Amino acid sequence: QVQLVESGGGVVQPGDSLRLSCTASGGTLRGYVMAWFRQAPGKEREFVACIGRNGYQYYGDSVKGRFTISKDNAKNTVYLQMNNLELEDTAVYYCAADRSLILSSYRDGRQYDHWGQGTQVTASS
């Protein structure tokens, strides 16, 4: 059973950068589709980014061009590099993984079996 732990959240100013990490234990991330979602207070969970088994990346419209998802199989870790952060990026960020996900469903959080506990990102002036 894969367990995911996120880290790297914090409080930043608009325009700053942060890198989130999601490290897996209990199994290898090879063969998994990995994704980041976020949820702001009072809002629904939002898809942020996904990296497929072949390394292809997908992004939500609100983060495209600013965020980059990557995966290091040797470290069993997925990263989310967030640049030029905006006030609207404030949320709890969750890492998700699924081994059997059909890639056309990558935006649907209900399709992911494994979730981390989340890490808070706050952009504040």
TARAVEN-V613166 format. One record per residue. N is the residue number from 1. SS is DSSP state (H for helix, E for strand, - for the rest). PSI is psi as a letter, one per 40 degrees, with the letter a starting at -180 (* if undefined). Layout:
N	SS	PSI
N	SS	PSI
//
This chain:
1	-	h
2	-	h
3	E	h
4	E	h
5	E	h
6	E	i
7	E	i
8	-	e
9	-	i
10	E	a
11	E	h
12	E	i
13	-	i
14	-	h
15	-	e
16	-	i
17	-	i
18	E	i
19	E	h
20	E	i
21	E	i
22	E	h
23	E	h
24	E	i
25	E	i
26	-	e
27	-	i
28	-	i
29	-	e
30	-	h
31	-	e
32	-	i
33	E	h
34	E	i
35	E	i
36	E	h
37	E	i
38	E	i
39	E	h
40	-	i
41	-	h
42	-	e
43	-	i
44	-	i
45	-	h
46	E	h
47	E	h
48	E	d
49	E	i
50	E	i
51	E	h
52	-	i
53	-	d
54	-	e
55	-	e
56	-	i
57	E	i
58	E	i
59	E	i
60	-	i
61	-	d
62	-	e
63	-	e
64	-	h
65	-	e
66	-	d
67	E	i
68	E	h
69	E	i
70	E	i
71	E	h
72	E	h
73	H	d
74	H	d
75	H	e
76	-	f
77	E	i
78	E	i
79	E	i
80	E	h
81	E	h
82	E	h
83	-	i
84	-	f
85	-	i
86	-	i
87	H	d
88	H	e
89	H	e
90	-	h
91	E	i
92	E	h
93	E	h
94	E	i
95	E	i
96	E	i
97	E	i
98	E	h
99	-	d
100	-	e
101	-	h
102	-	h
103	H	d
104	H	e
105	H	e
106	-	d
107	-	e
108	-	h
109	H	d
110	H	e
111	H	e
112	-	h
113	-	d
114	E	h
115	E	i
116	-	a
117	-	e
118	-	i
119	E	h
120	E	h
121	E	h
122	E	h
123	E	h
124	-	h
125	-	*
//
